[in-house]
Amino acid sequence: MPSNTTAPPAKKKGRRARLIVLLLVLALVGAVAFGGWWGVGTVRASFPQTTGEVRIDSLSGDVEVKRDANGVPQIYADNETDLFRAQGYVQAQDRFYEMDVRRHLTAGRLSEMFGEDQVDTDAFLRTLGWRQVAQREYDEVLAPETKKYLQAYAEGVNAYLKGRDAKDVSVEYAALSFANDYAIEPWTPVDSVAWLKAMAWDLRGNMQDEIDRSLLTSRLTPAQIKQLYPEYPYDLHQPILDRGTVDPVTKKFDPAAGKDEAAGDGSGTGTGTGTGSGGASAQLAALSGLSDVLDGVPALLGPNGNGIGSNSWVVSGDLTTSGKPLLANDPHLAPMLPSLWYQMGLHCRSVSATCRYDVAGYTFSGMPGVIIGHNDSIAWGLTNLGADVTDLYLEKVTPEGYLVDGKAKPFDTREETIKVAGGSNRTITVRSTDHGPLVSDRSSELEKVGQKAPVGNSAPDRAEGYGVSLQWTALQPGRSMDAIFALNLAKDFKQFRAAAKNFEVPSQNLVYADTKGNIGYQSPGKIPRRATGDGTLPAPGWDSRYRWKGYIPFEQLPYEYNPDRGYIVTANQAVISPEQYDDLLTKDWGYGSRSQRINDLIESKTKDGGKISPDDMRTMQTDNRSEIATLLNPLLLKIDVSDPYVREAQKLLEGWDYTQEPDSAAAAYFNAVWRNVLKLSFGDKLPKEVRAEGDCVMVRPVDATGPVDEQNKLVRECGERDPDSAQPDGGDRWYEVVRPLLKQEKNEWWVTPATRTDPATETRDQLLARAMKDARWELTAKLGKDVSTWSWGRLHQLTLKNQTLGTAGPGVVQQLLNRGPWNLGGGEAAVDATGWNAAGGYEVIWVPSMRMVVNVGDWDKSRWINLTGASGHAFHDNYTDQTDAWAKGELYDWPYGKAAVDAAAKDTLTLRP
């Protein structure tokens, strides 16, 4: 999950929009870099008070806030509302600017803070209507107790804001005050609820795959596209559950049962879009525009389209040195400063029926409760399930509305006014169909949607084309906020599952362990059933047969309790084989490289009666072995290389154990070879809409027919996608694409044209030889001529960037606010998932955003670490104080019991009525 935001990433490498006007940037330069006492005083004025006393009118009793040396707070109160009031106050102390930017993003109001550059982003987010859905959840759906806690949290935030000038809240506001008349508004409960929509957006499933499959039709045949999206390799990478099916009598999932024979392909819905066949460039204009819009929406948790991942696993006490379960979790998300996560503990001084909370773990600033962690009875972790909960629909727009089964229906419409700092207000009209909002209204490119869409003979006349609407489970009110509080209070697996039932959006893999020695798994979520189609391509909105026909009942979603194997691993792989389970969860799983490696490590450690220790769990989290290297490296070593400089690099691969340590020259060279193999065999054959910006090749025009001649010359075509989300990204889907091809000396994918410096390739070994040569000279340019000085970490670096000024400001501002770089090991699809996109370069673009190993029952022996630190204040000691240890794979002690918290406490603040 959650396998992640502070503020939205700014326009980076052509994708992220600039978040600040020039005046603001210059103001910060003047204030901090050259402002003397004013700059220093302004920075320190926002640092939180962590000792002494503070009076808060809304409290009913004293609350203690104990912070350790890392600034991690543990809160103690006598009643639940005071506990959440204090949580709001403390998070506002450390992270309010982050919270404020988040709520403006979820409401489509970034332009009010940062000016006209954010109007397009705001317009798209207003069209989705996150804020309206969150308001409906609060008004109509959430439990009264949940609303009471949300209100208490808001009271705590506002108690912190009361009487403070904006510049005393965070240094960024000091700069904003020079750029416009921005004023901080009070916090509301709906501000907290809306953040769940942002989480759901980045964890929404296969929308990018749906778009990309359509875009590929301009250059590739259906058979080629199918090769690039292979089936999940169930024979190589085991799913989360090895047994289980829905009982035909009880209509409930039975984790102990199984089918003796295959039950079809598992789709339960048929295949395709049902829109018929069309030309090679069928949906190019339609979907490329939507892809551009999606790239413009800030990616809060990770680069758009890469399939945000995470690892979590739980091991039974029968297999551990402690005799109690061990649980590990590390969500893989975009690196940001401050980190998405906020560590804390929420404790009733005396746990009773009227004050029930005694929980610690990771939460989000701006949201009450704990998202991942443990209480005194159970521990839990999350990874993204990846369920397909979005569908794009082609809509036939008419003067009367849109067409359904031959009849026109009027759009639901609403007006939205976008206020713009330093500019004029903008008004937009949002149109919605029965499926959802018409997202094509937000792009001039998308006005041409459907002009060439492939449709059958029964489709309505395209006229000027079709619109595109989005159906998404998160655009319906849900009870995920209720689930957070219920998870915090659960005492056993039954209560855990009851809490999970309301965890509707985003759909997550939940792992579980308790003090009685039980372990378990639950896949919750609101997952649609489709009457027709499988969600892999846009569907015809004018045909009601393609509507959703409801959702998979919670009782029929897969779960597991104390499996015989003694452990459960979730790392975004398939949940269960379609031979066991009929309902369609998705066709676009992660491909299981990480999960299988974790399974193998557990099996290796426990064979012949071996036991797993907490330190073994930590070591597994930092395992950086490359699966694709085990397949490709032996072939690379067999290539007869005559060029002495390339041979010098090839020798690095001899005896390499496939680990990707920061100081490894072999890992650096292999990953460069892999990147060039992908570019030569696949990247140069893909359409410009999915290739990285600046990646230019000579190709035949898309609409060309017949042989290339004087009237049909090759043209120079350059990639258009942000490098962080371009293809081929090199993830484990591409492992499965390449795996069968490596056994074929001749295949169309190995064929490349001649260049001025290289002959054409026609075979596997010819292409591998050329990739080795290209990689040698690429790294020579990046790391130097002497291969003995090469290292993976020098190539594979992490820079933590302040998510507003740190990404858009001039160099001096970025130096003041950003941190790094760090040279990292690990890699894409390794357990230590320091992700990079092979189409764009080697820069680290997602990371294990936190790590934890929970020692169930002996809670004070649990360990944890955050990517950055507790503070969102750029010059505070706790801004990035955990990052060095994080980069080394270290974990810190996690005090939970009162004695351990007291021993670790460095500062104590008392909040009084």
C-alpha positions, 0 to 999 in steps of 0.5 A, spaced: 500 500 500 499 505 502 503 501 499 504 515 498 504 524 500 506 531 503 505 535 497 504 533 490 511 532 486 512 538 482 513 538 474 519 533 474 522 531 467 516 534 463 511 531 467 509 534 474 507 541 474 510 547 477 508 548 484 510 555 485 510 562 482 517 565 481 515 571 486 515 565 491 521 562 489 525 569 489 522 571 496 524 564 499 531 565 496 531 572 499 528 570 506 532 564 507 539 565 503 540 572 505 535 574 510 540 574 516 536 574 523 529 574 519 531 568 515 533 564 522 528 567 526 522 565 521 525 558 520 526 557 528 519 560 529 515 554 526 519 549 530 514 545 535 514 546 543 516 539 545 517 540 553 513 544 558 505 545 558 500 548 553 493 550 554 488 547 549 481 549 551 477 543 548 481 538 552 477 535 558 483 532 561 491 532 561 495 529 555 502 527 555 506 527 549 513 523 550 518 524 544 524 520 543 531 522 540 528 521 533 522 526 535 517 520 535 511 522 539 507 517 544 501 520 546 497 518 553 490 520 555 484 518 559 479 518 554 478 517 546 476 524 544 482 527 548 487 522 545 485 524 538 485 531 539 492 531 541 494 527 535 491 532 531 495 538 535 502 534 535 501 532 527 500 539 526 506 541 530 510 537 525 507 537 519 501 542 518 504 545 511 504 538 508 497 537 511 495 543 508 497 542 501 494 535 501 487 538 503 488 543 497 490 538 492 484 533 494 479 539 494 482 541 487 484 548 490 492 548 489 491 554 484 489 558 491 496 557 494 500 556 487 497 560 482 495 559 475 500 553 473 495 548 477 489 550 474 489 544 469 490 539 475 485 542 479 480 542 474 481 534 473 481 533 480 474 537 481 472 533 475 473 527 479 470 530 485 474 527 491 472 532 496 464 532 494 465 524 495 469 525 502 463 530 504 458 525 502 462 519 506 462 524 512 455 526 512 451 520 510 456 513 511 461 514 516 459 511 523 457 517 529 463 514 533 468 515 527 465 522 526 466 524 533 474 522 532 474 526 526 471 532 529 476 531 535 482 531 531 480 537 527 479 541 534 486 539 536 489 541 529 485 548 530 488 549 537 495 548 534 493 554 529 489 558 534 493 565 534 499 563 530 501 567 524 502 563 518 510 564 518 510 561 525 507 555 522 512 553 517 517 557 513 514 555 506 508 560 509 513 566 510 514 565 502 507 564 500 506 571 504 510 575 499 507 571 493 499 572 495 495 574 500 494 566 502 491 565 509 490 558 513 483 556 513 481 551 519 481 544 519 475 540 518 473 533 518 472 532 511 479 534 510 482 528 513 477 523 509 478 526 503 486 524 503 483 517 503 481 519 495 488 521 494 491 514 497 486 510 492 488 514 486 495 512 486 493 505 488 487 504 483 489 498 479 490 497 472 488 504 468 495 505 466 495 498 463 488 499 460 491 505 456 497 503 454 494 496 451 490 501 447 496 506 445 500 500 443 495 498 437 498 504 433 505 500 432 504 493 434 499 487 432 494 484 437 499 478 438 505 482 439 501 486 445 499 479 448 506 478 448 508 484 452 502 482 457 503 475 459 499 471 463 501 471 471 506 465 471 503 461 476 508 455 475 514 459 477 511 464 482 506 462 487 500 466 489 498 468 496 494 463 497 495 456 495 488 453 496 481 456 497 475 457 493 467 459 494 463 454 497 457 452 492 452 451 498 454 456 503 456 462 498 462 463 502 470 463 501 473 456 504 480 457 505 481 450 506 477 447 500 480 447 493 478 445 486 480 438 483 480 441 476 481 447 473 474 452 472 476 456 466 480 462 465 478 465 472 475 471 468 468 470 470 466 475 465 468 474 458 474 478 454 476 484 451 472 490 450 466 488 445 467 494 441 470 490 435 476 491 431 479 497 428 485 500 424 492 499 427 492 506 430 485 505 433 485 509 439 491 513 439 488 520 439 483 518 444 488 515 449 494 519 448 490 525 451 488 521 457 495 519 458 497 526 458 492 528 463 493 522 468 501 524 468 499 531 470 495 529 476 500 529 482 503 522 483 502 522 491 505 515 492 509 513 486 510 514 478 504 513 474 503 507 471 509 503 475 504 499 479 506 501 486 508 495 490 510 493 497 512 487 501 509 484 507 509 477 510 508 474 517 511 467 520 508 463 525 511 462 531 512 454 530 518 457 525 521 463 529 526 463 534 521 466 539 516 461 538 511 467 537 509 470 530 513 475 526 510 480 521 514 484 516 512 490 512 515 495 507 511 499 503 514 501 496 512 508 494 515 515 491 521 518 495 518 524 498 521 529 503 518 529 509 516 522 508 509 520 507 509 516 514 508 519 521 510 514 526 507 515 533 503 511 539 496 512 541 495 510 548 489 510 553 493 511 560 488 506 563 485 501 557 477 500 559 471 500 555 471 508 555 478 508 553 480 502 549 486 505 544 493 502 546 496 502 539 502 504 535 505 504 528 505 508 522 499 514 520 498 519 515 499 526 517 492 529 517 488 523 519 487 520 525 488 513 528 494 508 526 494 505 519 499 500 519 502 497 526 500 493 532 496 494 539 496 490 545 493 483 542 494 484 534 499 486 529 497 488 521 501 490 515 498 492 508 500 491 501 497 493 495 492 488 492 492 491 485 484 489 484 481 492 477 477 497 480 477 502 474 474 502 467 474 507 462 468 507 457 467 510 450 461 515 450 457 517 444 456 524 446 449 527 442 446 534 443 441 531 448 447 528 452 450 521 451 447 515 448 445 508 452 442 502 448 440 507 442 437 513 447 440 519 449 440 521 456 442 528 459 448 529 463 449 530 470 452 537 470 455 542 476 459 548 475 466 549 479 469 555 480 477 555 481 480 561 485 487 563 482 492 566 486 494 572 483 490 571 477 482 571 475 477 565 477 476 560 472 469 556 471 468 549 469 462 545 467 463 538 470 459 533 466 458 526 468 454 519 465 452 513 469 459 510 469 462 517 472 465 523 470 467 525 463 474 526 464 475 527 456 472 534 458 479 536 461 483 536 455 483 539 448 487 533 446 481 528 449 476 532 445 478 528 439 477 521 443 474 516 439 475 519 433 478 512 430 476 508 436 475 500 434 468 499 434 463 494 431 458 495 426 453 496 431 456 502 434 453 508 433 456 513 428 462 516 431 461 523 428 466 527 431 468 522 436 467 519 443 468 522 450 471 518 455 468 517 462 471 514 468 468 509 473 472 508 479 470 505 486 473 511 490 468 515 487 462 512 491 462 514 498 465 508 503 467 506 510 474 506 509 475 511 515 471 506 519 475 501 518 481 504 520 479 505 527 476 498 527 483 495 526 486 499 531 481 496 536 481 489 534 483 483 538 482 477 534 482 474 527 474 475 527 474 482 529 480 483 524 476 481 519 470 485 521 474 491 520 477 489 514 470 488 511 469 496 511 476 497 508 473 498 501 477 503 498 483 502 496 483 494 496 489 492 500 492 485 502 492 485 509 496 480 513 495 479 521 498 476 527 496 475 534 499 474 541 495 467 541 500 465 535 495 465 530 497 468 523 492 470 517 490 474 511 484 477 508 483 481 501 478 486 502 475 491 498 469 494 493 471 490 487 466 490 481 463 484 477 463 486 470 457 483 466 461 483 460 468 484 458 474 484 463 477 491 464 483 490 460 481 495 454 476 501 454 468 499 454 463 501 450 459 506 454 453 506 449 452 498 451 448 497 457 451 490 457 458 492 459 455 496 466 458 493 472 453 488 475 455 489 483 461 487 487 464 481 490 461 480 496 466 480 502 464 473 504 467 471 498 473 474 498 479 470 499 482 469 506 487 465 510 488 463 517 493 459 520 496 455 513 499 449 514 506 452 511 506 456 517 507 463 513 504 468 508 507 472 503 504 478 500 508 482 495 503 484 490 503 477 486 496 474 484 492 472 490 489 466 488 490 461 482 484 462 477 483 454 477 481 455 484 477 462 484 472 464 479 471 471 480 476 476 476 480 480 481 484 483 476 488 481 470 494 485 471 498 483 477 505 484 479 508 478 476 511 475 483 519 476 483 519 479 490 514 475 493 517 468 490 524 471 493 521 472 500 518 465 499 524 462 497 528 465 503 523 463 508 523 456 505 531 456 505 531 458 512 526 453 515 528 447 512 531 442 516 528 445 522 531 452 522 528 458 525 527 465 523 529 470 528 527 478 528 534 479 525 533 474 519 526 478 517 530 485 517 535 481 512 530 479 508 527 486 507 534 488 504 535 482 500 537 485 493 538 479 488 536 480 481 532 475 478 533 477 471 540 477 472 539 469 473 536 468 467 540 473 462 547 473 465 549 466 463 548 468 456 552 474 456 558 471 459 557 466 453 558 472 448 564 472 444 566 479 445 572 482 441 572 489 443 577 489 449 573 495 452 567 491 452 570 485 454 573 489 460 566 490 462 564 483 461 569 480 465 565 484 471 560 479 470 564 473 471 563 470 478 557 475 480 552 472 485 547 477 482 546 481 488 546 489 487 550 492 493 551 499 492 559 498 491 558 493 486 561 494 479 558 488 476 551 490 478 552 497 475 554 494 468 549 488 468 543 493 469 546 498 464 546 492 459 539 490 461 536 497 460 539 497 453 537 490 451 530 493 453 531 499 449 533 495 442 528 489 443 522 493 445 523 500 446 525 502 439 519 498 437 513 502 441 509 508 439 512 515 441 506 516 446 509 510 451 516 512 450 520 517 454 521 524 452 527 525 448 528 518 446 528 519 438 528 513 433 527 513 425 520 509 424 515 508 419 509 513 419 504 510 423 499 511 417 503 509 412 501 503 407 506 499 403 513 499 402 518 504 404 519 509 398 520 516 396 513 517 398 513 513 404 520 515 408 522 514 415 521 519 420 524 521 426 519 520 432 521 522 439 518 519 445 512 523 449 512 520 456 515 522 463 521 518 464 518 515 470 512 512 467 515 510 460 516 503 457 519 499 457 520 500 465 524 494 466 519 491 472 518 484 473 512 484 467 518 485 462 522 479 466 516 474 463 516 477 457 523 476 456 524 469 459 521 465 453 524 469 448 531 468 451 530 460 449 529 463 442 535 464 438 531 467 432 525 472 434 522 478 431 523 482 437 531 481 436 531 484 430 534 491 429 535 496 424 542 498 422 545 505 424 551 509 422 555 505 427 552 498 428 550 493 423 543 490 424 541 485 428 537 478 427 539 474 432 539 474 440 546 473 441 547 479 436 542 484 440 545 482 446 552 483 444 550 490 441 547 491 448 553 490 452 557 495 447 552 500 448 552 499 456 559 499 456 560 506 453 554 509 456 557 507 463 564 510 460 560 517 459 556 516 466 562 513 471 568 514 467 573 509 463 576 505 468 571 499 470 574 498 477 571 505 479 564 503 477 559 502 482 551 501 482 550 506 488 554 512 484 549 510 478 543 508 482 542 515 487 536 517 491 535 525 492 530 527 497 526 533 495 522 538 498 515 536 495 514 544 493 520 548 493 525 543 493 522 541 486 521 547 482 525 552 485 532 555 483 538 551 485 540 555 491 533 553 494 533 546 492 540 546 496 537 549 502 531 544 502 533 538 499 537 532 502 542 527 498 544 524 494 545 517 497 548 511 493 543 505 494 543 498 492 537 494 491 533 495 484 526 494 481 523 488 483 528 486 488 525 485 495 529 491 497 525 495 492 529 501 490 525 502 483 528 505 477 525 506 470 529 502 465 526 507 459 528 513 463 535 512 467 537 509 473 535 514 478 531 511 484 524 513 483 520 509 489 523 506 495 521 502 501 518 508 504 518 505 511 520 498 514 518 494 520 519 488 524 514 486 529 515 481 534 508 479 536 507 479 544 514 482 546 512 488 543 518 492 545 523 488 541 520 490 535 524 494 530 522 500 525 524 506 521 522 511 517 525 514 510 526 521 513 524 523 520 518 525 524 519 533 522 516 536 516 520 543 518 526 543 513 532 545 518 529 541 524 534 536 527 528 530 525 527 532 518 532 527 515 535 524 521 533 516 520 535 516 512 542 514 513 540 508 517 534 507 513 539 507 507 544 502 510 538 497 512 538 498 519 532 498 524 531 502 530 528 500 537 520 501 537 518 502 544 511 501 546 510 499 553 510 505 558 516 503 561 520 502 554 517 509 552 519 512 558 526 510 558 526 512 551 523 519 552 527 525 551 522 530 551 515 531 555 510 536 553 503 536 557 497 539 554 492 541 559 485 544 558 
